[in-house]
């Protein structure tokens, strides 16, 4: 089923309390895939993302090496008792972003997860436009408490951070030296 960006923004505003900015979404309509078979699924994605979904930590290497500049996937997916997550995956000319952020499951504190998720997304989407002015490219991986950020500046320097930002979501603080240089 096709989903417009207006419908998608409304869905996520209602579901997690975050208004997704224009920068966060592609201009094309997305395909909506709901529960099917084993696990929980409520994903929206580009045709290529619906054809091949990178949903596990073991998929990160292939995701990073992908050159599909139209890849976009957002939503919820999970399996088992506690492996549920919110996904925001994007590949474009500037970035490879793989956010797999814990949300849901029988042993999770959904209220805490929702609060962390909202803070993380709001802070990231405020940070990205500033970073784009200073960086040539970025790989951002934050997956179930493990993080790896690699930013290439316009002068060729590489800035890396090997930790998750899900708990404090302090993108500006952690990369402050990029924004003030």
Secondary structure as GFF3:
##gff-version 3
##sequence-region A 1 181
A	DSSP	beta_strand	2	3	.	.	.	ID=ss1
A	DSSP	alpha_helix	5	16	.	.	.	ID=ss2
A	DSSP	three_ten_helix	22	24	.	.	.	ID=ss3
A	DSSP	beta_strand	30	34	.	.	.	ID=ss4
A	DSSP	beta_strand	40	45	.	.	.	ID=ss5
A	DSSP	alpha_helix	47	51	.	.	.	ID=ss6
A	DSSP	three_ten_helix	57	59	.	.	.	ID=ss7
A	DSSP	alpha_helix	60	65	.	.	.	ID=ss8
A	DSSP	beta_strand	72	79	.	.	.	ID=ss9
A	DSSP	beta_strand	83	91	.	.	.	ID=ss10
A	DSSP	beta_strand	95	102	.	.	.	ID=ss11
A	DSSP	alpha_helix	110	134	.	.	.	ID=ss12
A	DSSP	beta_strand	135	143	.	.	.	ID=ss13
A	DSSP	beta_strand	146	153	.	.	.	ID=ss14
A	DSSP	beta_strand	158	161	.	.	.	ID=ss15
A	DSSP	alpha_helix	171	174	.	.	.	ID=ss16
A	DSSP	alpha_helix	176	180	.	.	.	ID=ss17
###
